[in-house]
């Protein structure tokens, strides 16, 4: 589906990420589909928390080491 310039501007103004637009565009979400989305988002949040403070040292396209602050 094509998005007009006006719609793109409003999406940006509202700060709506793609995943929210995908959900909004669905005509109906069953309880099972909604719960699957919630579970997936919770897992993504947990992974982001685990990655916080992580650093990678790269040289010549090789990962030399990984550490957390």
Secondary structure, DSSP 8 states (H G I E B T S, - for coil): ----HHHHHHHHHHT--HHHHHHHH-S---HHHHHHHHHHHHHHHHHHHHHTTEEEEEETTEEEEEEE-
